[in-house]
Amino acid sequence: MLRSYLPILIQIILASLIGFGILGLSYLVGKHKPTPEKLMPYESGVRPTGSAHERFAVKFYLTAMLFILFDVEVIFLYPWAVIYRELRFFGFFEMLTFILVVLAGYVYIWKKGALDWNKN
């Protein structure tokens, strides 16, 4: 039984060796001449001002979580679309119910102002 997992183990070992080998080779062969410009954090071509440890508003995280939530719910539309013809009207009404529930949640958070960045 364990013998069937041997190719997977070999692949993991080879991928690790290749990854560490490339990193090690880059460290040994690459040029190491740090300059102040190279050590400065990249900020889209603009020189950074202030501390890099600024606190983000909670709205940022809330919007990110809501995006992930609705993004994951949209993923459930794909399997339905694949077998849509087999499900017929039952599948259509089930998915319509699902979309209405998701839409109700979206309208709720919209009315609560969770998507409004200008609000304090």
Order of alpha helices (4+ residues) and beta strands (2+ residues): alpha-alpha-alpha-alpha-alpha
